[in-house]
Amino acid sequence: MIEITALIPAYNEAAIIGRTVTALARVPEVKEIVVVDDGSQDQTAREAVLAGARVLRLGQNRGKAEAVLAGSRLARFPYLALLDADLGESASEIARLIASLPAGKKAMAVALFPPSRQKGGLGLVKKMAAWAVYCSTGIAMREPLSGQRVLHRDLLGLLCSRPRGFGLEMALNLDLPRRGVAVIEVETEMRHRERGKDAASILHRARQGRAVLQELWIRRSLFMRGCRA
């Protein structure tokens, strides 16, 4: 059985972080849970501690990628499960990703979510990310922006640059395959906060889009070679 540190970046998630931590604690392979409180202004850290997590508090909001990389340095176990804070009870579905990892092979498992229950945006950022990953690596990903992943922590050292904000997933998608890491997408019943068409959701997608473009620009030579092939 592999041993895992569950790593959760969290910003103002006091209302749900406790349920997420409690659900993860039921997964046998999860040996510790680290919540990185990314400058929250609510009781995220307190609720995470009460649920049994170790908490790293950042003095200010640094963004998802910085929070994950900071938390990874505290990990005591060889594998990381990267998860969003708002999964609630469905966080236990990480067990499906753990079970999908092939023995003796470098791989990253990525969670697929069920169809959304409500209409959100047009999916433009996800489509752009999937197209960029395919052009750069030849891999057709259904959920290139999924933040729910399981991988050996040493694989973070294969990133060619330090990602920022929401660019972490895109950096993993682009850098790991060219270093021989298999990308495995896994069907799950995970659920988290769904984005709609309100201003906050539009802003979130805009930030994701910018992060995708930033990581792609850093790796533009790889992308251009793939487009010409």
N, C-alpha and C positions, 0 to 999 in steps of 0.2 A: 504493500500500500504506500502510495506517495504521500509525503507530508507537505502541507500547504499553509502558507500565510495568506489570509484573506485581507486584501488591502482596499480600503474604501475612502476615496476623497469626498469630503462633504462640506457643503456651504449652506448654512441656514436650513438644516434638515432635521431639526429637533422633533418634529411631529412624527417622523417615520423611522429615524435611524435606529431606534431601539428594537423595532420589529425586524429590521433587516439583520441586525447583529444576532438577535435571538434565533432567527431562521438559520443563519450560517453555522451557529454553534451546534446544530443538530447533524451537520455533515461530518462523518467520521474522519475524513482526510484533512479537514480544517483544524489545525492544531493551535492557531492563534488568529486573532482578528485585530487588525490595526486600522483605526479610523484617523484620517488626517483632517483635522478641523481647519479648513482653509480660510481663516479669518472670519468665522461666523459671528453674527451679532445676536444670536439667540442661544439657546441652551443645548446646542448640538453636542458639545463635548460632554456635558453632564449626563445627558441621556445615553450616550455611547458607553460611558464608564459604568453607569448603572446596569446596562445590559451585559456587561462583561468584557468590553473591548479595551485594548490599550489605545491611548489617544495621544497623538502628536498635534500640538496646537501651533499653527503658524500665526505670526503676529499680524499679518495682513493677507488679503486675498491675492494669491499668486497665480491662480489658474490651475486647471486640472492636471496638466502635465507636470508642473512643478510639484504639486501635492503628491502625485504618485511616485515621482522619483525620490522625493524626500522620504516618503514612507518606506520605499523599497530598501533604503539603507538600514532600517530597523528590523527588517524581516529576519526571523530566526530559522526559517525553514527553506528548503531549496526551491520549492515551487511557489508561484504567486497566483492568486485568483484576484483579478481586478474587477471590481464591481461598483456600480452606481449606488448611491445612498438610498435611493427611493424605491428599491425593489420590494421592500416589505417581506411578507411571508414567502414570496416567490424566489427569494435569494437562494433558497435551498436547492433550486433547480441547477445550481452550479455543479451539482453531483453528476449531471449528464455530461458536462464538459470534461470533468475529471476522468470519467470512464472512457471517454473517446480518445484520450492521449495514447498513442502507440508506444509500447515498451521499446526502449533502446533507440528511439528516433527523435531528432529535434523537431518539435511541433508546437504550434499555437492553436488552441481551440477557441472558437469565437461563437457566441450565442446568437441564434436566430430567434426572433420574437414572433408570437402569433400575430395575425392581422390586427390592425388597429381597430378599436371600437368606435372611434369617431373620426370624422374627416379633419385632416390637418392641412399641411401645405401641399405643394405639388410634387414634393420629393426631389426637387432639382439638385439640392446639395448631395443627397445620397447617390443620385444618378451620375453626377459629375465625378464623385469620388470613385464609384464603381468603374466608370469609364477610364479614369486615370490609372487605377490599379491594374486594369486589364491591359492597357497600352504599355505600362511599365514592366509588368511581371508575367503577363499571360494568364493570370488567375482571374476567373469570373466570380467575384464575391457578391452575394445577395445583400449582406449587411456590413458594408465596409466601415460604417461609423459606430458599430456596436461597441459599447464600452465594457462588455462582460467577456472576459478572456481568462484563459489559464495557460501559463507558460512557465518554463524554468526561469528563475530570476536572472541567470547569467545572460539570457537572450536580450535583456535590456542593454547590455554592453555592446550589442551589434548595431545599435542606432548610429547612423553616420553624423548626426547632429543632435543637439538638445532641443526637443520639440517644445512648443509653447502652447498654452491654453488647451483648446480642443484638438490640437494637432497630433496628440499622442497616437491615436488609433491609426491615422494616416501614415505616420512615420513607421509604425510597426508593420502596416500592410506593405509598404514599399521596400523597407530595408531588410526585413527578415527573410523573405523568399529568395532574394539574391544571395543570401548566405546559406542556402540549403535548408531553410526551415519550412516544413509543411504547414499550410494553413487549412484547418479543418473547421467547417461551419456545422453547427449542431443545432437541431431543432429542440426548442425548449418551450415551456409554458410560463416563461418569465413575463412579468408585467411591471411597468413603471409609469411615471407621470407622462401622459400623452400630451403632445403639443397641439395646439389648435391654430386659430387664425388671429389671436389677440396680439397686441403689440409686443408683449414679453416673448411670445413664441416666435414671432417674426425676427426679433432681435437675436434670440438664441440661434436661429438658423443662419442669420447673417454672420454671426461670430464663427459658427462652424464652417461656413463657406470660406470665410477669410483664412481660417486655419488650414483648410484643405489646400487652398491656393498657395499659402506660404510654404507648406511642406513640399508641395509639388515643384515650386520654383527652385527650392534648394536642390532638388533632384532632377532638374529639367533635362540634363543630358541623358539620363536613363529613360525618361518619358519620350524624348524626341527620337531616340534609337528605336523604341518600341513602335512609335507611330510610323516610322519609315519601313519597318520590317514587313 
